[in-house]
Amino acid sequence: MKLTIDIGNTQIKFGIFDKLELVNSIYYNGNDDIYKILKSIKKHHFSQSIISSVVPELTLQYKKAVFEVFNIDSFIINNKNCKINLNVPHPETVGSDRICNVAAALKLYNIPAIIIDFGTATTYDVINKEGNFIGGVIAPGVKTSAEYLIKKAALLSDTELAFPEKVIGKNTNENIQSGIMYGAVDQLKGMINRINNETNIKNNIILTGGFSKLLSPKLSINHTHDIDLTLKGMIFINESNN
């Protein structure tokens, strides 16, 4: 069994793999007890641990905890061991989560492609027909945008992030829901069109990340939805190094 740990800015996702098959995925908050989490899944008898992290101060903490609980070292994914051509001036600045998404897309889906990951930020990663990562876009995440709006506007209260029945809201909550959710879909369509025009090709579209579950049904553009894309990419990168 293999354990994958995707450490994001606001959430940590664990994947439990039997060889290349994802058996289970679990979400945790960054302030949850590391040791308690690891001990709760100790029954799986992991032979390997793989970490992708965009939070450097947590990387070593999790590596240390994994070793102490399971007595195994962790493979830390980075731009040098990913076996992917990152065709950008500073590949060391590409987040490991984005690298893992590209690795999974190259293995599982048709290219050229745009991978859109809805997390703390919404990222767009572009893979050309040669299979090279050529750059992308980073925009504020759906939840990040909503939280900032509510924080800055004294009369706005916490609002569930869901699609209202109609674009024109009849109360403040519906107004916020419409602006955030339908706005996210329209941004999505607009950015896809811009990238397609700039690359002069119709790219395959892949959605992943937490909010992709809400946005995928509302996107009229043909696309693939793979909520576990990052975890799968971690396994593929690890396999390519063995």
C-alpha positions in Angstrom: 0.0 0.0 0.0 1.1 3.6 -0.7 0.2 6.8 1.1 0.0 10.1 -0.8 -0.2 13.4 1.2 -1.1 16.5 -0.8 -0.4 19.5 1.5 -2.2 22.6 0.3 -2.5 26.1 1.7 -5.8 25.4 3.5 -6.4 21.7 3.3 -4.5 18.4 3.3 -5.6 15.5 1.3 -4.6 11.9 1.9 -4.8 9.2 -0.7 -4.5 5.5 0.0 -3.4 3.4 -3.0 -3.2 -0.3 -3.6 -0.5 -0.2 -6.3 -1.9 2.3 -8.8 -5.5 2.0 -7.6 -6.9 4.7 -5.3 -8.7 2.9 -2.5 -9.7 6.0 -0.4 -9.1 9.7 -0.1 -9.6 11.8 3.0 -9.6 15.5 3.7 -8.1 17.2 6.7 -7.5 20.7 7.9 -3.9 21.9 8.3 -4.3 22.3 12.1 -5.4 18.7 12.7 -3.2 16.5 14.7 -0.7 14.8 12.3 0.1 11.9 14.5 -3.6 11.2 15.3 -4.4 11.2 11.6 -1.5 8.8 10.7 -2.3 6.4 13.5 -5.9 6.2 12.4 -4.7 4.7 9.0 -1.9 2.6 10.3 -3.8 -0.6 9.6 -3.0 -0.2 5.9 0.7 -1.1 6.4 2.1 1.4 4.0 5.4 0.5 2.2 5.8 4.0 0.6 4.9 7.6 1.4 4.7 10.3 -1.2 4.4 14.0 -0.3 3.4 17.0 -2.5 3.5 20.2 -0.6 3.1 23.9 -1.3 3.7 24.7 2.4 7.4 24.2 3.1 7.1 24.4 6.9 4.6 21.5 6.9 6.7 19.3 4.5 9.3 18.3 7.1 6.7 18.0 9.9 4.8 15.4 7.8 7.9 13.6 6.6 9.1 13.3 10.3 5.7 12.1 11.5 5.4 9.5 8.7 8.8 8.1 9.6 7.9 7.9 13.3 4.5 6.3 12.8 5.3 4.0 9.8 9.1 3.8 9.8 9.3 4.7 6.1 10.9 7.6 4.3 8.8 9.9 2.2 9.4 10.8 -1.4 9.1 14.6 -1.8 7.9 15.7 -5.2 9.7 18.6 -6.8 10.5 20.1 -10.3 13.7 18.1 -10.5 12.3 14.6 -9.9 9.0 14.9 -11.7 10.3 13.7 -15.1 8.2 16.4 -16.9 9.4 19.1 -19.2 8.5 22.4 -17.4 9.0 24.8 -20.3 9.1 28.0 -18.2 12.1 30.2 -17.2 12.0 29.2 -13.5 10.6 25.7 -13.2 11.5 25.7 -9.4 8.6 28.2 -8.9 5.9 25.8 -10.3 3.9 24.4 -7.4 4.2 20.6 -6.8 0.4 20.3 -6.9 0.4 21.7 -10.4 3.3 19.4 -11.4 1.3 16.4 -10.1 -1.8 17.5 -12.1 0.3 17.7 -15.2 1.8 14.3 -14.6 -1.7 12.7 -14.2 -3.1 14.5 -17.3 -0.2 13.2 -19.4 -0.8 9.7 -18.2 -4.6 9.5 -18.3 -6.0 12.1 -20.8 -5.5 13.5 -24.2 -3.3 16.5 -24.9 -3.0 19.4 -25.5 -4.9 20.2 -22.4 -5.8 22.8 -19.8 -6.0 21.6 -16.2 -8.1 23.8 -14.0 -7.7 23.2 -10.2 -10.1 24.9 -7.8 -8.4 25.3 -4.5 -7.3 28.2 -2.4 -6.4 29.7 -5.8 -7.8 28.6 -9.1 -5.0 27.5 -11.3 -4.9 26.9 -15.1 -2.1 24.7 -16.3 -1.4 24.4 -20.0 0.1 21.3 -21.7 1.0 21.6 -25.4 0.7 18.9 -28.0 4.3 17.8 -27.3 3.5 17.1 -23.7 5.3 20.1 -22.3 4.0 22.3 -19.5 4.1 25.8 -21.0 2.7 27.9 -18.2 -0.7 29.0 -17.0 -2.8 31.3 -14.9 -3.4 31.8 -11.2 -6.6 33.5 -10.1 -8.2 33.9 -6.6 -10.1 30.8 -5.6 -13.9 30.7 -5.3 -14.0 30.4 -1.6 -11.1 32.9 -1.2 -13.0 35.5 -3.2 -16.2 35.0 -1.2 -14.4 35.2 2.2 -12.6 38.4 1.2 -15.8 40.0 0.0 -17.7 39.1 3.2 -14.7 40.2 5.4 -14.5 43.6 3.7 -18.2 44.4 3.5 -19.7 45.1 7.0 -23.3 44.4 6.0 -22.6 41.1 4.3 -22.9 37.8 6.3 -21.6 34.3 5.8 -23.2 32.8 2.7 -23.4 29.1 1.6 -21.5 28.8 -1.7 -24.1 27.3 -3.9 -25.8 28.2 -7.2 -29.1 30.2 -6.7 -32.0 29.3 -9.0 -31.7 32.5 -11.0 -28.8 34.9 -11.8 -30.8 37.9 -10.5 -30.9 37.4 -6.7 -33.8 38.6 -4.6 -31.9 39.0 -1.4 -28.3 39.6 -0.3 -27.4 35.9 0.0 -28.7 35.2 -3.5 -26.8 38.2 -4.8 -23.6 37.0 -3.3 -24.2 33.4 -4.5 -24.9 34.6 -8.0 -21.9 36.9 -8.2 -19.4 34.3 -6.8 -20.7 31.1 -8.4 -22.0 32.2 -11.8 -19.1 34.6 -12.0 -16.7 31.7 -11.5 -18.3 29.8 -14.3 -18.1 32.8 -16.7 -14.5 33.4 -15.7 -13.8 29.8 -16.4 -15.3 29.9 -19.9 -13.6 33.2 -20.6 -10.1 32.0 -19.6 -10.6 28.7 -21.6 -11.4 30.8 -24.7 -8.5 33.1 -24.2 -6.0 30.2 -23.7 -7.5 28.4 -26.8 -7.1 31.5 -28.9 -3.5 32.1 -27.7 -2.4 28.5 -28.3 -4.5 28.4 -31.5 -5.9 25.0 -30.7 -8.9 23.5 -28.9 -7.5 22.1 -25.8 -8.8 19.2 -23.8 -10.3 20.5 -20.5 -9.8 18.8 -17.2 -11.3 20.1 -13.9 -10.1 19.1 -10.5 -10.0 20.4 -6.9 -12.8 20.8 -4.3 -15.0 23.3 -6.0 -14.9 21.5 -9.3 -17.8 19.3 -8.0 -20.0 22.4 -7.9 -18.8 24.0 -11.1 -18.5 21.0 -13.4 -22.2 20.5 -14.0 -22.6 24.2 -14.8 -19.8 24.3 -17.4 -21.3 23.9 -20.9 -17.9 23.3 -22.5 -17.0 19.7 -23.0 -14.6 18.6 -20.2 -13.4 15.8 -17.9 -13.9 16.0 -14.2 -11.3 14.2 -12.0 -11.4 15.1 -8.3 -8.4 13.0 -7.5 -6.1 14.1 -10.3 -3.4 15.5 -8.0 -3.2 12.2 -5.9 -2.9 10.1 -9.1 -0.1 12.3 -10.4 1.8 11.8 -7.2 1.7 8.1 -7.8 2.8 8.3 -11.4 5.7 10.6 -10.6 6.8 8.2 -7.8 6.5 5.3 -10.2 8.7 7.1 -12.8 11.5 7.4 -10.2 11.5 3.7 -9.3 
